[in-house]
Amino acid sequence: MRYRTTAILLSVIIALAATTGCNYVRRVQDSDLDYGSRQKGDPKTIGSKMYGSTTNDPRQHDNRYFEYSRALSSEVAKLNGVATSVVMLTDKNAYVGLVLDWTAVGTLRSGGRASREQNNTGMNEGVYNADTGSSYWDNRKMVTPYNSYFSVNDLNQISGELKQSVAVIVRRLAPAVEEVHISANMDFVNELVEYAKESWAGRPLEPYTEDFNRLVKYQFAGVGDVPAPLQRIKERRAAGADKPSIPPQEEKTRPSEAQRAAGAQRSSAPDTLIRTGQQQYK
């Protein structure tokens, strides 16, 4: 009898342990630690797709103005699997540049390490560039080909669950956006950083609106030639070889300086709504 009771007790313990283990695994799969399991009922897969194009029309990227959003960049960067992010808001859309890290699994749809644009083997040899053996790096870039956080050339290689998680954050804080476009392409992210630097320095982004539109059309609609880097554009204009082009309706739709100054004093708490159009956003 005593052995029978012991056997029953052990069976109960094993069953409880198995249940606890299964619940733990499921909690991880449902969280932002796992973007690849695709389990039924995963909250990251429930609901309609919230990212990408809804019209397949390149004219959706004809933005009248754009600005860097510190609040959104900060919130998206809190996701596991994301080392940092740069988010630009326009009168229509949100554009998100992601830099990935190893704090989550399943961030890539397929390809694994082969899909990344980085060669980090130099870390084992104490050098920056494993191809040349150089210990020097270009610190002007956020993402580089060597010893860097991760980027992905093809935006379609990013996990749909990760992009959905990013889009949920963007639409929660900026409900007026029409489309949310997301890429982890190294060149694209580095260009977003260059535009963000202009904003951080207090310089207006209006003169670069058409240049920005060419960048996002090329990245997300496959339209046009490879856009010139912002640094080259600035050098050409400084030399008088090029003139800025601002959309004709931009002054009518962009928030006034008074609105911008008032908005700069608003809280950047996570539940603060960020609005586009005539209303100030961060």
matplotlib code that plots the C-alpha trace (Angstrom):
import matplotlib.pyplot as plt

x = [0.0, 2.8, 4.6, 1.3, 0.8, 4.4, 3.9, 0.8, 2.6, 5.5, 3.1, 1.4, 4.7, 5.8, 2.5, 2.8, 6.4, 5.4, 2.5, 4.7, 7.3, 4.8, 3.3, 6.7, 7.6, 4.2, 4.8, 8.2, 6.7, 3.9, 6.4, 8.8, 11.6, 10.4, 9.3, 9.6, 7.5, 4.2, 2.1, -1.7, -3.1, 0.2, -0.9, 1.7, -0.3, -3.8, -5.6, -5.0, -1.6, -0.6, 2.6, 3.6, 1.8, -2.0, -2.2, 1.0, 1.1, 4.5, 2.6, 1.9, 5.5, 5.0, 5.2, 4.7, 7.0, 8.8, 10.3, 12.3, 10.2, 12.3, 9.4, 8.6, 12.3, 12.7, 9.6, 10.4, 14.0, 12.6, 11.5, 13.7, 15.6, 16.0, 19.3, 18.1, 15.7, 15.1, 11.5, 10.5, 6.9, 5.3, 1.9, 1.0, 3.3, 5.8, 9.2, 11.1, 14.8, 15.7, 19.1, 18.8, 20.6, 20.7, 18.2, 15.4, 15.0, 13.2, 13.9, 14.5, 11.9, 14.6, 18.2, 19.5, 23.0, 23.5, 20.9, 22.9, 25.1, 27.8, 31.0, 31.9, 34.6, 37.2, 36.2, 37.9, 41.1, 41.1, 40.6, 37.7, 37.9, 38.4, 39.1, 41.9, 43.0, 42.5, 41.7, 40.0, 36.4, 34.1, 32.4, 30.2, 27.9, 25.5, 25.7, 28.8, 29.7, 32.1, 31.8, 28.4, 24.9, 22.9, 21.2, 19.3, 19.5, 16.1, 13.2, 11.1, 13.5, 12.4, 10.0, 6.4, 5.9, 8.6, 7.3, 3.8, 5.1, 6.8, 3.7, 1.5, 3.7, 3.8, 0.0, -0.7, 1.3, 0.6, -2.9, -3.2, -0.5, -1.8, 1.0, 4.0, 7.1, 9.9, 13.4, 16.6, 18.7, 22.1, 22.2, 18.6, 19.2, 22.4, 20.6, 17.8, 20.4, 21.9, 18.4, 18.0, 21.3, 19.9, 17.0, 19.2, 21.2, 18.1, 18.3, 15.2, 14.4, 12.2, 15.0, 15.4, 11.8, 12.1, 15.4, 13.8, 10.9, 13.3, 14.9, 11.7, 10.4, 13.5, 13.5, 9.8, 8.4, 11.5, 11.1, 14.0, 17.8, 19.9, 19.3, 22.3, 23.5, 22.5, 26.1, 26.7, 23.5, 24.6, 28.0, 26.5, 24.2, 26.9, 28.9, 25.8, 25.5, 22.0, 19.0, 16.5, 13.1, 10.2, 6.7, 4.5, 1.8, 4.3, 3.9, 0.1, 0.2, 3.2, 2.7, 3.7, 6.8, 4.5, 2.8, 6.2, 7.5, 4.4, 4.6, 8.3, 7.2, 4.7, 5.4, 7.0, 5.5, 4.7, 0.9, 1.2, -0.5, 1.5, -0.5, 0.3, -1.3, -2.2, -1.5, 1.8, 3.6, 7.0]
y = [0.0, 2.3, 1.7, 2.3, 5.7, 6.6, 5.8, 7.9, 10.8, 10.6, 10.5, 13.6, 15.4, 14.5, 15.6, 18.9, 19.4, 18.6, 21.1, 23.8, 23.2, 23.4, 26.6, 28.1, 27.2, 28.6, 31.9, 32.2, 31.5, 34.0, 36.7, 38.9, 36.4, 34.2, 35.5, 32.2, 29.5, 30.6, 28.7, 28.8, 31.5, 33.5, 37.1, 38.2, 36.5, 37.4, 40.1, 41.7, 42.5, 45.9, 46.5, 47.0, 48.4, 48.4, 49.9, 48.7, 52.3, 54.0, 57.4, 56.4, 57.4, 60.9, 62.4, 66.1, 66.2, 63.9, 64.1, 61.9, 60.4, 60.0, 58.5, 55.8, 55.0, 54.4, 52.2, 50.0, 49.6, 48.0, 44.9, 41.8, 41.1, 44.8, 46.5, 49.9, 51.5, 54.8, 55.8, 58.6, 59.8, 61.6, 63.0, 59.5, 56.8, 55.6, 54.3, 52.0, 51.1, 48.1, 47.0, 43.4, 41.6, 38.1, 38.7, 36.9, 33.9, 33.8, 37.4, 36.2, 34.5, 32.2, 32.1, 32.4, 33.7, 33.6, 36.3, 38.8, 41.4, 41.2, 39.3, 39.3, 36.7, 39.4, 39.4, 36.1, 37.5, 40.9, 42.9, 44.8, 43.8, 40.0, 40.4, 42.9, 42.4, 46.2, 47.3, 50.5, 51.1, 53.8, 55.1, 57.4, 54.5, 52.8, 49.5, 48.3, 45.0, 44.0, 43.4, 45.1, 44.4, 42.7, 44.0, 42.1, 43.1, 41.9, 43.4, 40.3, 38.2, 39.8, 37.6, 38.6, 38.3, 40.8, 43.2, 42.8, 43.5, 46.7, 47.8, 47.3, 49.7, 52.3, 52.2, 52.3, 55.5, 57.0, 55.9, 58.3, 56.6, 54.9, 52.5, 51.2, 50.2, 48.3, 47.4, 46.2, 46.9, 48.3, 51.2, 52.2, 52.2, 54.2, 56.8, 57.1, 57.8, 60.6, 62.3, 61.8, 63.6, 66.6, 66.6, 66.1, 69.1, 71.2, 71.6, 71.5, 68.4, 70.2, 70.7, 66.9, 65.8, 64.7, 63.0, 61.1, 60.2, 58.8, 56.7, 55.1, 54.6, 52.7, 50.7, 49.8, 50.1, 49.2, 52.5, 54.6, 54.4, 53.9, 57.1, 59.3, 59.3, 62.4, 63.3, 63.6, 65.6, 68.1, 68.4, 69.1, 71.7, 73.4, 73.6, 75.1, 72.1, 71.1, 72.9, 71.5, 70.5, 70.9, 69.6, 72.5, 71.8, 71.1, 74.5, 74.1, 70.7, 70.9, 71.9, 75.5, 76.3, 77.4, 74.0, 72.3, 74.2, 73.4, 69.8, 69.6, 70.2, 67.3, 64.1, 61.3, 58.6, 55.3, 55.9, 59.4, 59.4, 60.7, 62.2, 63.1, 65.6, 69.0, 67.9, 68.0, 64.7, 63.7]
z = [0.0, 0.9, -2.4, -4.3, -2.5, -3.3, -7.0, -7.2, -5.5, -7.9, -10.8, -9.6, -9.1, -12.6, -14.1, -12.3, -13.4, -17.0, -16.9, -15.3, -18.0, -20.8, -19.4, -19.2, -22.8, -23.9, -22.0, -23.7, -27.2, -26.6, -25.5, -27.4, -26.6, -29.5, -33.0, -34.7, -33.0, -34.7, -32.1, -32.4, -30.2, -30.0, -29.3, -31.9, -34.6, -33.6, -35.5, -38.9, -40.3, -39.1, -41.1, -44.8, -47.8, -48.0, -51.5, -53.3, -54.7, -54.7, -54.3, -50.7, -50.1, -51.4, -48.0, -47.5, -44.4, -42.0, -38.5, -36.2, -33.3, -30.2, -28.3, -30.9, -31.4, -27.7, -27.3, -30.3, -29.0, -25.8, -27.7, -27.2, -30.3, -31.1, -30.2, -31.3, -33.7, -35.6, -36.4, -38.7, -38.8, -41.8, -42.6, -43.8, -42.6, -40.1, -41.2, -38.9, -39.1, -36.9, -35.7, -34.4, -31.6, -30.0, -27.1, -28.9, -31.2, -34.6, -35.6, -39.1, -41.3, -42.9, -43.7, -40.1, -39.8, -43.5, -43.9, -41.8, -43.3, -40.6, -40.3, -36.6, -36.7, -36.0, -32.4, -31.9, -33.4, -31.6, -34.8, -36.3, -40.0, -40.3, -44.0, -43.8, -40.2, -39.5, -36.0, -37.2, -37.8, -39.2, -36.1, -38.2, -38.9, -36.5, -38.4, -40.1, -42.0, -39.2, -35.4, -35.3, -34.2, -37.0, -40.1, -42.8, -46.5, -47.5, -45.4, -46.3, -44.3, -41.0, -39.0, -39.5, -35.7, -35.0, -37.6, -36.2, -32.7, -33.9, -35.8, -32.7, -30.7, -33.5, -34.1, -30.3, -29.9, -33.4, -34.3, -37.2, -39.4, -42.5, -43.1, -41.0, -43.0, -41.4, -42.6, -41.0, -44.1, -43.1, -45.7, -44.9, -41.1, -41.5, -43.7, -41.1, -38.5, -40.7, -40.9, -37.2, -36.6, -38.4, -36.1, -33.0, -34.0, -34.3, -38.1, -40.2, -42.3, -44.8, -47.4, -47.5, -47.9, -51.5, -50.8, -48.0, -50.2, -52.8, -50.0, -48.8, -52.3, -53.2, -50.0, -49.8, -53.3, -55.4, -57.4, -58.8, -58.7, -55.6, -53.6, -52.9, -49.2, -47.2, -46.6, -50.4, -50.8, -48.2, -49.8, -53.2, -51.9, -49.9, -53.2, -54.9, -57.2, -56.1, -54.6, -52.0, -53.2, -50.8, -51.8, -52.7, -50.1, -47.3, -45.7, -45.5, -43.8, -41.5, -37.9, -37.1, -35.1, -32.2, -32.3, -32.5, -29.5, -27.5, -28.4, -27.4, -23.8, -23.8, -21.9, -23.8, -21.6, -23.3, -23.3, -24.9, -28.2, -31.2, -33.9, -37.5, -39.8, -38.4, -34.8, -33.1, -32.6, -31.1]

ax = plt.figure().add_subplot(projection="3d")
ax.plot(x, y, z, "-o")
ax.set_aspect("equal")
plt.show()
